[in-house]
Amino acid sequence: MLILNPESKVASDQKKLPYFLYDYDNFASKFVPVDFKLAQSDSERIAVDHAAKAIDPNAKTSVLS
């Protein structure tokens, strides 16, 4: 299960993205936190940067969609 909580104090204090992953443990019959790390490559950062600059900030709909 993925939870996105933009108001998370924990994520804000640790300066991390407010994503929390949980996996269901059949033995304990509950969700347990999953440790994860988001990874990105240089080419991905460049592509996102170029896409962000190409979008008209005054447009009501995204050109990418």
Sequence and secondary structure as in RCSB ss.txt:
>XXXX:A:sequence
MLILNPESKVASDQKKLPYFLYDYDNFASKFVPVDFKLAQSDSERIAVDHAAKAIDPNAKTSVLS
>XXXX:A:secstr
 EEE TT HHHHHHT  SEEEEEEETTTTEEEE        HHHHHHHHHHHHHS TT SS S  
